[in-house]
Amino acid sequence: MDALVMCGGCGTRLNADTEKPLYRIGGRPMIDHVCNALVTSRIETVQYVVSPHTPRTREHLNERVIEAPGRGYVADLQYALERSNLPILTVAADLPLLTGSAINDVLGKCRRGSLTVATPAALKELLGVSTDTTMETDGRAIAPTGVNVVSETNIDNTIVSYDVRFAVNVNHRSDGEIAEKLL
């Protein structure tokens, strides 16, 4: 399976002097942590979805880049999916704790159809990281992690992971501080 890394957002919530994918966690840009996770996983090819909002990220990556219009996460994802072969793994660039083994765990759980990886909102709260979007399943609040498998079928599956490597999206500086401690 191939992967798309979404790294074209404005990053306004982070309020940093650098583009969000280039924000440093553990002395390295977040995008490098995600790249390393994908390279050490069973993923075959990785493409990076950038936008006019992330010119330095585009320069940093230098290859296998899809230049999306920069109209928001969903619009840019759709743009990239139209230029990709399905099924495909999609990953947000703000997951610096991600590892190759965590990616392989997701790939091993993907049997057929699309897959959304979520984490309990209570886990994010326990860790002290921000939760911007939640949904209800089986009477509990879960938060999407930014890791998904998109396929051509109409079958949608959600797995709930208690793995902190999926729970820490760096959207705010305080999230980055927590990621630093956990890294």
MOTAMO-V323628 format. One record per helix or strand of 2 or more residues. SS is the DSSP state (H for helix, E for strand). FROM is the first residue (numbers start at 1). TO is the last residue. If there is no record, write none. Layout:
ss=SS from=FROM to=TO
ss=SS from=FROM to=TO
//
This chain:
ss=E from=2 to=6
ss=H from=20 to=22
ss=E from=24 to=25
ss=E from=28 to=29
ss=H from=30 to=39
ss=E from=46 to=50
ss=H from=55 to=61
ss=E from=65 to=67
ss=H from=73 to=81
ss=E from=88 to=92
ss=H from=100 to=109
ss=E from=114 to=120
ss=H from=121 to=127
ss=E from=135 to=137
ss=E from=140 to=150
ss=E from=156 to=161
ss=H from=164 to=167
ss=H from=173 to=182
//
